[in-house]
Amino acid sequence: AGTRARPRPRLALPAQRGKRGVGASRSDAGSDDDDDDMRGEHAEERSIRDAVFKLIVTHVEPNYSLPWQQRRQTSSTSSAFLIPGGRILTNAHCVESATVVRIKKRGDDRKFIATVVAVGRECDLALLAVEDRAFFAGVVPIELGKQLPRLQDMVTVVGYPVGGDNQSITQGVVSRIDLHEYSHGCAQLLSLQVDAAINSGNSGGPVLASSTPPECVGIAFQSIDSGAAESIGYLIPVPVVERFLADVSKNGKYTGFATVGFDVQHCENPSLRAFHRMRPTDAGVRVMHVHPLCARSHGDRLRAGDIISAFDGTPIANDGTVVFNRGEQRISWRYLLSHKFVGDSCELSLLRDGKRLPPVRLELQRSSLLVPPSPLHTAAGGALAGAPALRQTPSFAIVGGLVFVTLSEAFLRSEYGDEWESKAPILLMERLVNGLKKEVDDEVVVLSQVLAHTVNVGYETIVNCVVSTLNGERVTDLKHLVRLVHTNAEPYLTFEMPPFGEAVVLDAREARACEAAILEQHNIPSAMSADLLAHARELDGDASAPPGAGPKGDVGKRRARR
């Protein structure tokens, strides 16, 4: 958790068409391709530059406030580059909500169609493919570096930032290596800080070491835009890139980063150490809380109050750091976790009541956050399988004019703007920041708005309230809510909302009867999103029902009447 004084990083966003840029990079004026021969460009340098491409992407973003709609179509430009195996790397935020991705080679007037193979939102990486083999003619892939650069090593950023149409090259040095928040995926992962210019449009471009031949040491992806800091840009380093590529290669898709399922605190306070009977030579971090889902699998092997002194044999200091980067510096112990996959195991060395326990081996699991970083429903297993998942609409269900959605950062940003962290209701923020799943399918279901009708008179002012129960049964997720409504045999539907138990009561028969009129009045094509419609058809036992058919055929009847 950072302090408010720390400048918040921003993504080096793709350059938006039709808008003024935030400033050209330092070398834009001298980067025209036509001048290559005049400057005596070396063949090796030309080969590297030919492997860096310009992306032209068309986006259609979901509307989280009105989830049955899409926002206005936009377009952007950014950067990408070729790596061995005919694979093309860029940032996830460059292709988010993409409908068409085109890619252009340096000095070529043609634009080739690219497809999104895999997307890693947490690590802000995406893998693209081009079917037309003519695209690869004469292009030599850029090799990924074998090790992290050292501080003050010279690096070169290549890409297509705002300020011009041709390729731009800027230079700087590595100024910091540390765990940092990735703005797109809200994950704490290894990053490189450089003082080279990284502007809008640089996203997805390679950052090259001054070696011979030049190797890629990272991918440009975000910078700090604040009056309190200057010349601070961030790179995704090669270890994170290789972890992403290995995940896609191993599983056929991106499956995400693993979690240990517990929270820790540092043991630097002498009284805290004495309370847990730690000797002067003992060091480690204290387990504060074991997440509910993980507690089931870990059992009594790990408890709150245990001291973790080593992770996979690597000693952990009282400040939660481990030796890193050839012993030149220290970094958070969670860096060791970032190399693991879901299903892998880790070995913990524990102290309990001053006694050293035998090493404990735990299986790593998926994140148990109640509100996941990605707001869209995804492929089986919770993994983003690629571009189709990014283009799906958010899940929603409408019951008697009540609009139910799932809580996500994207929803709060849509409702409350860029300052959503300070403007959103405290209850929603508490669930977003601190909420943990008790069951695998748990979500935060929100009554986002009420579409006015005589059946819901008096509830019109209710907005963005968490729904806890329906007819006395805890609502675990939107699919569960649809099932409860669908199978309800009571005369009323009673939705209760924390923290004081406010209730919304609808006549069940009237709520069903007015559905068609409400949808027609607000020009809404369906009472629920496609994923929930499929679930409703399963409840009806009619897998062959048309996509527009809702529970008990109400939507189909509405269409027949119209």
C-alpha positions, 0 to 999 in steps of 0.5 A: 500500500503506497502513500498518497504522496507517491505519484501514480503511474500511468500507462504509456497509452496508445496514441489516440487518433484525432487528439493532440499528443502529449509531446514528441520523443527527443529523436522524432525530428531525425527518425525518418526512414528515408534518411537511413542511407544518409546517416550510414545506418548499419545493417545490424541496426536496420535489421533490429528496427525492421523487427519493430512494428506499428499497431493500428487498433480499433477498439469497442469498449463495453459500457459497464453502466449500461452493460447491454450497450457498447461505447463509441468506437475508437482507434489507437496506434502503438508498437509491437515487435517480432520475437523468435518463433514468428510471435509478435509481442505487445502490451495487453492494454494496446489490444484491449477491447480490440475489434480489428488489429492491423500491423505495419512494417517500417517503410512499408505502405501495407497494413496486415491483419493480426489476430490476438493469440493470448492476453495477460492482463496482470502482466500487461502482455499480449501475443499476436499472430499474422497469417500472411507469410509475406509479412515476415519476409526479410524480418529478423526476430529480436532475441530476448536477453539472458539476464537483467541489466545492471543499474546505469546500463545504457538502453534504447527505446524503439517504437512509434510514439506520438509526434510523428508517423515514423519510428522513434528512438530514444536512449537512457539508463536503467535507474532502478530495478524493483517490484512495481504496480502494473497499472493495467492489471493491478499486480505487483511484478518486477519492473525496470525504471529508466530515464528514457522518454516513454510516451503514448504510442511507445507501449509494446515497443522493445527496449534494447541493451547496448550489447552486440548484437542488441538484445531486448531487455524489456518492453515499454509499458507505463510512465509517471505523469506527475509534476513531482517526478520527471523522466521516469518510465517503466519496462516489463523485464525479460523474466516477466515476458518469459514467464508469460510466454512459458504459460501460454506455451505450457497451457495453450492460453494465459492462466495467470499468476499463482498466489500463496493465499495468505497475508504477512507483516514484517517482523522488525519491531522488537516487541513483536519478535519477542512475543513470537519467541524469535531469537536474535538470529531468527528472521522472517515475516509473520502470517496475519491471515490465511485466505478462506479458500486456501485455509481449506487446502492448507489445513493446520499446516499454516496458521495465523501467527506463524513466522515464515523464515524462508521460501523455497530455501531462500531466507526472508529478512525481517523487512520481507526482502530477499537477496536479488540481482547477483546479490547487488540489492534486496527485493520483496520475497513475493518476487520468488512467487512470481515465477510460479504457476497455478498448481506448482508447489512451494516449500515454507520454513516456519517458526511456531511459538519459537520452535522450528517446524519441518518444512511445509509444502503448499500447492499454489492456487489462483487468486482468491480476491473477491473482485478480480482484476479483470471484470469480464467473464472469461474462459473455463478456469478463470483464464483469459483465453485471448481476444474473444474474452476481451470483447464480451459484454459484462454480465448483467441481469434485469429482474422487474426493472432492477439491474444487477451487475458484478462489482469491478474496477471498470464498473466503478470507473464508469460510474464515478470517473477517474476519481472513483477511488475517492467518490465510490461508496465505502462499502463497494470500495471495501469489497473491492480492496479487502474482499476475499472469496469464501467459495470459488464462484463468489462475486459481489452482486450490485443493484446498479440502478432501477429502470422505472416502472409501476412494479418498482415504484418507490425504488427509483433512487436506489443505485449501486447497492450490494445485494446480500440475500434473495428470499433469505438465501445468500447470493454468491454470484450473478448466475446464482441470483438468476437461478434463485429468481428462475426457481422461485416459488414464493409470491414475492422476491425480497432482495436485502442489502447491507449494511442495515438490511434495506429490502427491495420487495417485488411481486414475483408474478408482476415482475415477470409479467412486466419484463417485456414492457420494461425492455421495450421501453428502454430499448434493451434487447435482452433481460440478461447477458449471453452467458446468463441466458445460456445458464437460464436455458440450462435451467429450462433444460432447453439447450437448443433454445434461441439466443433471445429466449430467457427464463420460461420463454418470456423474452421469446413471447415479447418478440412474438407480440412485437 
